[in-house]
């Protein structure tokens, strides 16, 4: 499995991290690190997360991070 982080992903993530960093830079860093770890693990367990609530394709999954 190959995971491609396209420009939309990178731009969206940057916006999310900037918003989190307004409250806490350390929390933004923690969020980014946890997301990277989960994305990297997808190559080994692609169906670990639930099927997406927004798509009918069973290959599309919702990756949730604890809040």
N, CA, C and O atoms as a GROMACS GRO file, in nm:
protein
  268
    1UNK      N    1   0.085  -0.117   0.000
    1UNK     CA    2   0.000   0.000   0.000
    1UNK      C    3   0.089   0.124   0.000
    1UNK      O    4   0.187   0.132   0.074
    2UNK      N    5   0.053   0.219  -0.084
    2UNK     CA    6   0.127   0.344  -0.091
    2UNK      C    7   0.035   0.457  -0.047
    2UNK      O    8  -0.078   0.468  -0.094
    3UNK      N    9   0.084   0.540   0.043
    3UNK     CA   10   0.007   0.654   0.092
    3UNK      C   11   0.064   0.780   0.028
    3UNK      O   12   0.183   0.809   0.041
    4UNK      N   13  -0.023   0.853  -0.040
    4UNK     CA   14   0.019   0.975  -0.108
    4UNK      C   15  -0.041   1.094  -0.036
    4UNK      O   16  -0.162   1.103  -0.018
    5UNK      N   17   0.044   1.184   0.007
    5UNK     CA   18   0.000   1.307   0.074
    5UNK      C   19   0.003   1.418  -0.032
    5UNK      O   20   0.108   1.478  -0.058
    6UNK      N   21  -0.112   1.443  -0.091
    6UNK     CA   22  -0.118   1.542  -0.198
    6UNK      C   23  -0.120   1.684  -0.142
    6UNK      O   24  -0.122   1.704  -0.021
    7UNK      N   25  -0.121   1.781  -0.232
    7UNK     CA   26  -0.114   1.921  -0.191
    7UNK      C   27  -0.236   1.961  -0.108
    7UNK      O   28  -0.223   2.043  -0.017
    8UNK      N   29  -0.352   1.905  -0.137
    8UNK     CA   30  -0.472   1.937  -0.059
    8UNK      C   31  -0.454   1.890   0.085
    8UNK      O   32  -0.488   1.962   0.179
    9UNK      N   33  -0.401   1.769   0.103
    9UNK     CA   34  -0.375   1.717   0.237
    9UNK      C   35  -0.277   1.807   0.312
    9UNK      O   36  -0.302   1.845   0.426
   10UNK      N   37  -0.167   1.840   0.247
   10UNK     CA   38  -0.063   1.920   0.312
   10UNK      C   39  -0.117   2.057   0.351
   10UNK      O   40  -0.092   2.105   0.462
   11UNK      N   41  -0.190   2.120   0.261
   11UNK     CA   42  -0.247   2.252   0.289
   11UNK      C   43  -0.350   2.246   0.402
   11UNK      O   44  -0.350   2.331   0.491
   12UNK      N   45  -0.436   2.146   0.398
   12UNK     CA   46  -0.538   2.131   0.502
   12UNK      C   47  -0.474   2.104   0.638
   12UNK      O   48  -0.515   2.161   0.739
   13UNK      N   49  -0.375   2.017   0.640
   13UNK     CA   50  -0.306   1.986   0.765
   13UNK      C   51  -0.238   2.110   0.820
   13UNK      O   52  -0.242   2.135   0.941
   14UNK      N   53  -0.176   2.188   0.734
   14UNK     CA   54  -0.109   2.310   0.779
   14UNK      C   55  -0.210   2.404   0.844
   14UNK      O   56  -0.181   2.463   0.948
   15UNK      N   57  -0.328   2.419   0.784
   15UNK     CA   58  -0.432   2.504   0.842
   15UNK      C   59  -0.478   2.452   0.978
   15UNK      O   60  -0.497   2.530   1.071
   16UNK      N   61  -0.495   2.323   0.988
   16UNK     CA   62  -0.537   2.262   1.115
   16UNK      C   63  -0.432   2.285   1.222
   16UNK      O   64  -0.464   2.322   1.335
   17UNK      N   65  -0.305   2.262   1.187
   17UNK     CA   66  -0.197   2.279   1.284
   17UNK      C   67  -0.184   2.425   1.328
   17UNK      O   68  -0.158   2.452   1.445
   18UNK      N   69  -0.203   2.518   1.237
   18UNK     CA   70  -0.198   2.660   1.273
   18UNK      C   71  -0.311   2.695   1.370
   18UNK      O   72  -0.290   2.772   1.464
   19UNK      N   73  -0.429   2.640   1.346
   19UNK     CA   74  -0.541   2.666   1.438
   19UNK      C   75  -0.516   2.608   1.576
   19UNK      O   76  -0.542   2.674   1.677
   20UNK      N   77  -0.465   2.487   1.582
   20UNK     CA   78  -0.435   2.426   1.712
   20UNK      C   79  -0.325   2.504   1.782
   20UNK      O   80  -0.331   2.525   1.903
   21UNK      N   81  -0.224   2.548   1.706
   21UNK     CA   82  -0.110   2.619   1.764
   21UNK      C   83  -0.149   2.754   1.824
   21UNK      O   84  -0.077   2.806   1.909
   22UNK      N   85  -0.260   2.810   1.780
   22UNK     CA   86  -0.306   2.935   1.840
   22UNK      C   87  -0.333   2.917   1.989
   22UNK      O   88  -0.314   3.010   2.068
   23UNK      N   89  -0.378   2.798   2.028
   23UNK     CA   90  -0.403   2.767   2.168
   23UNK      C   91  -0.280   2.706   2.235
   23UNK      O   92  -0.247   2.739   2.349
   24UNK      N   93  -0.213   2.616   2.162
   24UNK     CA   94  -0.100   2.545   2.221
   24UNK      C   95  -0.010   2.488   2.112
   24UNK      O   96  -0.052   2.401   2.035
   25UNK      N   97   0.111   2.537   2.106
   25UNK     CA   98   0.206   2.486   2.007
   25UNK      C   99   0.239   2.340   2.037
   25UNK      O  100   0.252   2.259   1.945
   26UNK      N  101   0.252   2.307   2.164
   26UNK     CA  102   0.285   2.168   2.199
   26UNK      C  103   0.173   2.073   2.159
   26UNK      O  104   0.200   1.962   2.115
   27UNK      N  105   0.048   2.114   2.173
   27UNK     CA  106  -0.064   2.029   2.132
   27UNK      C  107  -0.067   2.011   1.980
   27UNK      O  108  -0.102   1.904   1.931
   28UNK      N  109  -0.031   2.115   1.907
   28UNK     CA  110  -0.023   2.104   1.762
   28UNK      C  111   0.084   2.002   1.722
   28UNK      O  112   0.064   1.923   1.630
   29UNK      N  113   0.197   2.006   1.791
   29UNK     CA  114   0.304   1.911   1.763
   29UNK      C  115   0.263   1.768   1.798
   29UNK      O  116   0.293   1.675   1.724
   30UNK      N  117   0.194   1.752   1.910
   30UNK     CA  118   0.145   1.619   1.951
   30UNK      C  119   0.046   1.566   1.849
   30UNK      O  120   0.053   1.450   1.808
   31UNK      N  121  -0.048   1.652   1.807
   31UNK     CA  122  -0.146   1.611   1.706
   31UNK      C  123  -0.076   1.566   1.578
   31UNK      O  124  -0.109   1.461   1.523
   32UNK      N  125   0.019   1.644   1.531
   32UNK     CA  126   0.090   1.611   1.408
   32UNK      C  127   0.166   1.480   1.422
   32UNK      O  128   0.164   1.397   1.330
   33UNK      N  129   0.233   1.460   1.534
   33UNK     CA  130   0.308   1.336   1.556
   33UNK      C  131   0.216   1.214   1.561
   33UNK      O  132   0.248   1.110   1.502
   34UNK      N  133   0.103   1.225   1.631
   34UNK     CA  134   0.009   1.113   1.639
   34UNK      C  135  -0.051   1.082   1.502
   34UNK      O  136  -0.068   0.965   1.467
   35UNK      N  137  -0.083   1.186   1.427
   35UNK     CA  138  -0.138   1.165   1.293
   35UNK      C  139  -0.036   1.096   1.203
   35UNK      O  140  -0.071   1.001   1.132
   36UNK      N  141   0.088   1.141   1.206
   36UNK     CA  142   0.194   1.079   1.125
   36UNK      C  143   0.210   0.932   1.161
   36UNK      O  144   0.225   0.847   1.072
   37UNK      N  145   0.208   0.901   1.290
   37UNK     CA  146   0.224   0.762   1.335
   37UNK      C  147   0.110   0.676   1.283
   37UNK      O  148   0.133   0.565   1.233
   38UNK      N  149  -0.012   0.725   1.294
   38UNK     CA  150  -0.127   0.648   1.247
   38UNK      C  151  -0.124   0.631   1.096
   38UNK      O  152  -0.157   0.523   1.045
   39UNK      N  153  -0.086   0.734   1.024
   39UNK     CA  154  -0.077   0.724   0.878
   39UNK      C  155   0.029   0.622   0.839
   39UNK      O  156   0.007   0.541   0.749
   40UNK      N  157   0.143   0.626   0.905
   40UNK     CA  158   0.251   0.532   0.873
   40UNK      C  159   0.210   0.388   0.902
   40UNK      O  160   0.252   0.296   0.830
   41UNK      N  161   0.128   0.366   1.004
   41UNK     CA  162   0.082   0.231   1.038
   41UNK      C  163  -0.023   0.178   0.943
   41UNK      O  164  -0.049   0.057   0.941
   42UNK      N  165  -0.084   0.265   0.864
   42UNK     CA  166  -0.186   0.220   0.769
   42UNK      C  167  -0.130   0.122   0.667
   42UNK      O  168  -0.202   0.035   0.619
   43UNK      N  169  -0.005   0.135   0.635
   43UNK     CA  170   0.056   0.044   0.538
   43UNK      C  171   0.050  -0.101   0.587
   43UNK      O  172   0.046  -0.194   0.506
   44UNK      N  173   0.049  -0.120   0.719
   44UNK     CA  174   0.048  -0.255   0.776
   44UNK      C  175  -0.093  -0.302   0.812
   44UNK      O  176  -0.120  -0.422   0.812
   45UNK      N  177  -0.183  -0.208   0.842
   45UNK     CA  178  -0.320  -0.242   0.882
   45UNK      C  179  -0.420  -0.147   0.814
   45UNK      O  180  -0.479  -0.062   0.881
   46UNK      N  181  -0.440  -0.159   0.683
   46UNK     CA  182  -0.522  -0.062   0.612
   46UNK      C  183  -0.670  -0.061   0.651
   46UNK      O  184  -0.738   0.038   0.628
   47UNK      N  185  -0.720  -0.168   0.708
   47UNK     CA  186  -0.862  -0.174   0.745
   47UNK      C  187  -0.883  -0.162   0.896
   47UNK      O  188  -0.986  -0.203   0.948
   48UNK      N  189  -0.785  -0.107   0.965
   48UNK     CA  190  -0.794  -0.094   1.110
   48UNK      C  191  -0.909  -0.005   1.153
   48UNK      O  192  -0.975  -0.032   1.254
   49UNK      N  193  -0.935   0.100   1.078
   49UNK     CA  194  -1.036   0.198   1.117
   49UNK      C  195  -1.171   0.166   1.053
   49UNK      O  196  -1.178   0.091   0.956
   50UNK      N  197  -1.276   0.224   1.108
   50UNK     CA  198  -1.411   0.195   1.061
   50UNK      C  199  -1.432   0.246   0.918
   50UNK      O  200  -1.365   0.337   0.871
   51UNK      N  201  -1.528   0.182   0.852
   51UNK     CA  202  -1.566   0.227   0.719
   51UNK      C  203  -1.620   0.370   0.729
   51UNK      O  204  -1.688   0.405   0.825
   52UNK      N  205  -1.589   0.450   0.630
   52UNK     CA  206  -1.628   0.590   0.631
   52UNK      C  207  -1.779   0.607   0.640
   52UNK      O  208  -1.854   0.534   0.577
   53UNK      N  209  -1.821   0.703   0.720
   53UNK     CA  210  -1.963   0.735   0.730
   53UNK      C  211  -2.010   0.818   0.612
   53UNK      O  212  -2.130   0.834   0.589
   54UNK      N  213  -1.915   0.872   0.536
   54UNK     CA  214  -1.946   0.964   0.428
   54UNK      C  215  -1.937   0.902   0.289
   54UNK      O  216  -1.978   0.964   0.191
   55UNK      N  217  -1.884   0.780   0.280
   55UNK     CA  218  -1.866   0.712   0.152
   55UNK      C  219  -1.920   0.570   0.163
   55UNK      O  220  -1.911   0.508   0.269
   56UNK      N  221  -1.975   0.519   0.056
   56UNK     CA  222  -2.028   0.383   0.057
   56UNK      C  223  -1.922   0.280   0.020
   56UNK      O  224  -1.948   0.160   0.029
   57UNK      N  225  -1.806   0.324  -0.020
   57UNK     CA  226  -1.697   0.235  -0.056
   57UNK      C  227  -1.633   0.180   0.071
   57UNK      O  228  -1.585   0.257   0.154
   58UNK      N  229  -1.632   0.048   0.086
   58UNK     CA  230  -1.577  -0.011   0.208
   58UNK      C  231  -1.426   0.005   0.220
   58UNK      O  232  -1.369  -0.020   0.326
   59UNK      N  233  -1.360   0.046   0.114
   59UNK     CA  234  -1.216   0.069   0.119
   59UNK      C  235  -1.180   0.208   0.171
   59UNK      O  236  -1.063   0.236   0.197
   60UNK      N  237  -1.279   0.295   0.188
   60UNK     CA  238  -1.255   0.429   0.241
   60UNK      C  239  -1.284   0.427   0.391
   60UNK      O  240  -1.394   0.389   0.433
   61UNK      N  241  -1.186   0.467   0.471
   61UNK     CA  242  -1.197   0.456   0.616
   61UNK      C  243  -1.188   0.593   0.683
   61UNK      O  244  -1.131   0.687   0.628
   62UNK      N  245  -1.244   0.602   0.803
   62UNK     CA  246  -1.235   0.722   0.886
   62UNK      C  247  -1.125   0.700   0.989
   62UNK      O  248  -1.136   0.612   1.074
   63UNK      N  249  -1.021   0.780   0.982
   63UNK     CA  250  -0.913   0.774   1.079
   63UNK      C  251  -0.945   0.875   1.187
   63UNK      O  252  -0.950   0.995   1.160
   64UNK      N  253  -0.966   0.827   1.309
   64UNK     CA  254  -1.003   0.913   1.421
   64UNK      C  255  -0.888   0.924   1.520
   64UNK      O  256  -0.822   0.825   1.552
   65UNK      N  257  -0.866   1.043   1.567
   65UNK     CA  258  -0.766   1.065   1.670
   65UNK      C  259  -0.837   1.098   1.800
   65UNK      O  260  -0.940   1.165   1.798
   66UNK      N  261  -0.786   1.053   1.914
   66UNK     CA  262  -0.848   1.089   2.041
   66UNK      C  263  -0.837   1.239   2.064
   66UNK      O  264  -0.742   1.304   2.022
   67UNK      N  265  -0.937   1.292   2.132
   67UNK     CA  266  -0.937   1.437   2.159
   67UNK      C  267  -0.906   1.463   2.304
   67UNK      O  268  -0.901   1.579   2.346
   0.00000   0.00000   0.00000
